[in-house]
Amino acid sequence: ERVPGSFFFLPATFGDGRDYPHHHPKFDLNEEVFWIGAAVMAHFALTWQEVRPA
């Protein structure tokens, strides 16, 4: 609570029945959605620079 922050959830599942929880031996991530997370974080950073007090 001392420092402002944010949290967002980026689903990286396949949606075809291959979805396993973390720490499961068959757990895998759909790396094709990683660019979405990078784009969101870049947008947050650029927006923060525009709106933060000088």
DAJODA-V27377 format. One record per pair of residues at least 24 apart in sequence whose C-alpha atoms are under 7 Angstrom apart, sorted by the first residue. I is the first residue (numbers start at 1). J is the second residue. D is the distance in whole Angstrom. If there is no record, write none. Layout:
i/j/d
I/J/D
I/J/D
This chain:
i/j/d
10/37/6
